[in-house]
């Protein structure tokens, strides 16, 4: 091949690559590791449906980390395991970013121990508080200090990082104040790190979304939690649906930028998400909402009903019916 032909061929390759890059639009998603399994499943199926013409990137920086990126306009969609907070609403408002709040499923926040742990049969909120409250840092270091019937073995704690919505919800439900927690524990926004930590230490206890427990049942043991009625209830789709798994049941969301939704690829991804969220939520072991709930979300988008049905404060114990009632009134 002559030098001129080589140059022409190279130019053609560059041009073709440029065309491909231009043809493949990108939808950027980040945020909650709890919401990640659903969004990742949706993203994979959606990309197949559009034959690779749209690329969907899904990150895990935690609910708080995702909202920071979202309110800076760096991503199109934020996954959240709690509703948006006032400070995040203010940040988005200052940046001129309006958003659609879309509940996609319900989760059972799951407390787990190592499968070889034979003494923990159930736990109450007060026992969990004794493990996790700030005053326990450096002082409550053994299982026996939590309950006299437990052995005098080291207490190894694994939990969500401070940018996690799971951290916010757990501390609000257990300690009584969001983000109020001891700091001397192994923390991560990546739930897979927590799964590995608990699975490798017989004295470990941790918490994360139900999907990560369901995926790793052979490595972990879920702890029944004593609810407000005094009954120890295991996490499951059924106990979330009937409201008995309290206060550890919670809605999970995606937030979509109104401006981003003007782009065809984001609009198509959102439509696909809402059409398939119920099926894929069940596949990854979360509790899907009713078909009506996803229709309400589509209606909000069609009518440009932006904003949140929450007041910017953490809320514990919101039921599926109560959530749908709020959404319908937006």
C-alpha positions in Angstrom: 0.0 0.0 0.0 1.4 3.4 -1.0 2.0 6.1 1.6 -0.9 8.2 0.2 -3.3 5.2 0.4 -2.1 4.5 4.0 -2.9 8.1 4.9 -6.3 7.9 3.2 -7.0 4.6 5.0 -6.0 6.0 8.4 -8.2 9.1 7.8 -11.1 6.8 6.9 -10.6 4.8 10.1 -10.5 8.0 12.2 -13.6 9.3 10.5 -15.5 6.0 11.0 -14.5 6.0 14.7 -15.7 9.5 15.1 -19.0 8.6 13.5 -19.4 5.7 15.9 -18.6 7.9 18.9 -21.1 10.4 17.7 -23.8 7.8 17.0 -23.5 6.2 20.5 -25.2 8.6 23.0 -24.5 8.3 26.7 -26.8 8.2 29.7 -24.9 8.8 32.9 -26.3 7.3 36.1 -24.7 7.3 39.6 -25.6 7.1 43.3 -27.0 4.4 45.6 -25.5 1.0 45.7 -28.9 -0.3 46.8 -30.6 1.0 43.7 -27.7 -0.2 41.5 -28.9 -3.8 41.0 -32.2 -2.6 39.4 -30.6 0.2 37.4 -27.8 -2.1 36.2 -30.4 -4.7 35.1 -32.4 -2.1 33.3 -29.3 -0.6 31.6 -28.2 -4.0 30.3 -31.6 -4.8 28.8 -32.1 -1.3 27.4 -28.7 -1.3 25.7 -29.5 -4.6 24.0 -32.9 -3.2 22.9 -31.3 -0.2 21.2 -28.6 -2.4 19.7 -25.7 -0.5 21.3 -26.6 2.9 20.0 -26.9 4.2 23.6 -24.4 3.5 26.3 -25.6 3.7 29.9 -22.9 4.1 32.6 -24.0 3.2 36.2 -21.7 4.3 39.1 -21.8 3.6 42.8 -20.9 6.7 44.8 -23.7 6.4 47.4 -26.9 8.3 47.5 -25.2 11.5 48.9 -22.4 11.2 46.4 -24.8 10.7 43.6 -26.9 13.8 44.6 -23.7 15.9 44.7 -22.9 14.9 41.1 -26.6 15.3 40.1 -26.9 18.8 41.5 -23.7 19.8 39.7 -25.2 18.6 36.4 -22.5 15.9 36.0 -25.0 13.0 35.6 -28.5 12.6 34.1 -30.0 10.2 36.7 -29.3 9.7 40.4 -30.2 6.5 42.3 -31.3 7.1 45.8 -32.1 4.8 48.8 -33.8 7.7 50.5 -35.6 10.9 49.4 -33.7 14.0 48.5 -32.7 16.1 51.6 -33.2 19.9 52.0 -29.5 20.7 51.5 -29.5 18.7 48.2 -32.8 20.4 47.1 -31.1 23.7 47.8 -28.0 22.7 45.8 -30.0 21.6 42.8 -32.1 24.8 43.1 -29.0 27.0 43.1 -27.8 25.2 40.0 -31.2 25.5 38.2 -31.7 21.8 38.1 -35.2 20.6 38.3 -36.0 16.9 38.7 -38.5 14.1 38.6 -38.6 11.9 41.7 -39.6 8.3 40.7 -40.0 5.6 43.3 -39.0 2.3 41.6 -39.3 -0.3 44.3 -39.3 -1.1 48.1 -36.3 -2.6 49.9 -35.8 -4.5 53.1 -32.8 -3.1 54.8 -31.2 -6.3 56.0 -29.0 -6.9 59.0 -26.7 -9.9 58.5 -24.3 -12.0 60.5 -21.8 -14.7 59.6 -23.5 -18.1 58.9 -21.4 -19.7 61.7 -23.0 -17.3 64.2 -25.3 -19.6 66.3 -26.2 -17.2 69.1 -28.0 -14.4 67.4 -31.6 -15.5 66.8 -33.1 -12.0 66.5 -32.3 -8.4 67.4 -34.4 -5.5 68.6 -33.9 -1.8 67.7 -32.5 -1.1 71.2 -29.8 -3.8 70.8 -28.9 -2.4 67.4 -28.7 1.1 68.9 -26.4 -0.2 71.6 -24.0 -1.5 68.9 -24.2 1.6 66.6 -24.8 4.8 68.6 -22.0 7.3 68.9 -21.6 6.7 72.7 -20.7 3.1 72.0 -17.5 4.0 70.1 -14.6 2.4 71.8 -16.7 1.2 74.7 -19.1 -1.5 73.3 -16.6 -3.8 71.8 -17.9 -7.3 72.6 -21.2 -9.1 71.8 -21.7 -9.7 75.6 -21.9 -6.0 76.1 -24.9 -5.9 73.7 -26.7 -8.7 75.5 -25.7 -10.7 78.5 -26.7 -14.0 76.8 -24.2 -13.4 74.0 -20.6 -14.7 74.2 -17.7 -12.5 75.3 -16.5 -12.3 71.7 -15.2 -9.3 69.8 -18.0 -7.3 68.0 -16.9 -6.6 64.4 -19.1 -4.0 62.7 -19.5 -3.5 58.9 -21.8 -0.8 57.6 -22.6 1.8 55.0 -20.3 4.8 54.4 -21.5 8.3 55.3 -22.4 9.1 51.7 -24.8 6.3 51.6 -28.6 6.7 51.8 -28.6 3.3 53.6 -26.4 4.9 56.3 -28.9 7.8 56.6 -31.9 5.5 56.9 -30.3 2.9 59.2 -29.1 5.6 61.7 -32.4 7.4 61.7 -34.3 4.1 62.2 -32.0 2.7 64.9 -30.3 5.6 66.7 -33.1 8.1 66.1 -31.0 10.6 64.2 -29.7 10.4 60.6 -25.9 10.2 60.3 -25.6 9.6 64.1 -23.2 6.7 64.4 -20.0 5.4 66.0 -17.1 5.8 63.6 -15.0 2.8 64.5 -16.4 0.3 62.1 -15.6 -0.9 58.6 -17.5 1.4 56.2 -18.1 1.3 52.5 -20.5 2.7 49.9 -19.9 -0.6 48.0 -22.1 -3.2 49.5 -20.0 -6.0 48.0 -17.2 -5.0 50.4 -19.5 -5.4 53.3 -20.8 -8.8 52.1 -17.2 -10.0 51.9 -16.3 -8.6 55.4 -19.2 -10.3 57.2 -18.8 -13.6 55.3 -15.2 -13.9 56.4 -15.5 -13.1 60.1 -17.6 -15.3 62.5 -18.0 -12.3 64.9 -19.1 -9.8 62.3 -22.5 -8.0 61.8 -23.4 -5.7 59.0 -26.3 -4.1 57.1 -27.2 -3.3 53.5 -30.0 -3.7 50.9 -31.9 -6.9 50.6 -30.7 -7.6 47.0 -27.1 -8.1 48.2 -28.2 -10.5 50.9 -30.4 -12.5 48.4 -27.4 -12.7 46.0 -25.2 -14.1 48.8 -27.5 -16.2 51.0 -24.8 -19.0 51.1 -22.3 -16.6 52.7 -24.6 -14.7 55.1 -27.4 -15.1 57.6 -30.2 -12.6 57.8 -31.3 -11.5 61.4 -35.0 -11.3 62.2 -35.8 -7.8 63.5 -38.3 -7.2 66.3 -40.9 -4.8 64.9 -43.1 -2.3 66.7 -45.6 -5.0 67.6 -42.9 -7.0 69.3 -42.7 -9.7 66.7 -39.3 -10.9 65.2 -39.7 -10.7 61.4 -37.3 -11.8 58.7 -36.7 -9.6 55.7 -38.6 -10.8 52.7 -40.7 -9.4 49.8 -43.8 -10.6 51.7 -42.9 -8.9 55.0 -42.1 -5.7 53.2 -45.4 -5.9 51.3 -47.5 -6.5 54.4 -45.7 -3.9 56.4 -44.6 -6.2 59.2 -40.9 -5.7 58.5 -40.6 -2.4 60.2 -38.8 -0.1 60.7 -36.4 -1.5 58.1 -38.6 -1.3 55.0 -38.1 1.7 52.7 -38.8 3.0 49.2 -35.9 3.5 46.8 -35.8 6.0 43.9 -34.3 7.4 40.8 -34.2 11.1 40.2 -34.1 12.3 36.6 -32.9 15.8 35.5 -35.7 17.7 33.7 -33.1 19.1 31.3 -31.5 15.7 30.6 -34.9 14.3 29.9 -35.1 16.5 26.8 -32.5 14.3 25.2 -34.0 11.4 23.3 -31.6 8.8 24.8 -32.5 9.8 28.4 -36.2 9.9 27.6 -36.0 6.4 25.9 -34.0 5.0 28.9 -36.6 6.5 31.4 -39.5 5.0 29.4 -37.8 1.6 29.3 -37.0 1.8 33.0 -40.6 2.5 34.0 -42.0 -0.2 31.7 -39.6 -2.8 33.1 -38.9 -1.7 36.7 -41.5 -4.0 38.2 -40.2 -7.1 36.5 -36.5 -6.4 37.1 -37.0 -5.2 40.7 -38.5 -8.7 41.4 -35.7 -10.4 39.6 -33.1 -8.7 41.8 -35.2 -9.5 44.9 -36.7 -6.1 45.7 -40.4 -5.5 46.1 -41.9 -4.0 42.9 -44.5 -1.3 43.0 -47.9 -1.7 41.4 -48.3 -1.1 37.7 -50.4 2.0 38.7 -47.3 3.4 40.5 -45.2 3.3 37.4 -48.1 4.8 35.4 -48.3 7.7 37.9 -44.6 8.3 37.3 -45.1 8.4 33.5 -48.0 10.8 34.0 -45.8 13.1 36.2 -43.2 13.3 33.4 -45.9 13.9 30.7 -47.4 16.7 32.8 -44.0 18.1 33.9 -44.7 17.6 37.6 -41.2 18.1 39.0 -40.1 18.0 42.6 -40.5 15.7 45.6 -43.4 14.5 47.7 -41.2 14.5 50.7 -40.3 17.5 52.9 -36.5 17.2 52.7 -36.3 15.4 56.0 -35.5 11.7 56.7 -38.7 9.6 57.2 -38.9 6.2 58.7 -41.8 3.7 58.1 -43.4 5.0 54.9 -45.6 2.2 53.6 -46.2 1.3 50.0 -49.8 2.6 50.1 -48.8 5.8 51.8 -46.1 6.5 49.2 -48.5 5.9 46.3 -51.1 8.1 47.9 -48.6 11.0 48.1 -47.4 10.4 44.5 -51.0 10.5 43.2 -51.5 13.9 44.8 -48.3 15.6 43.4 
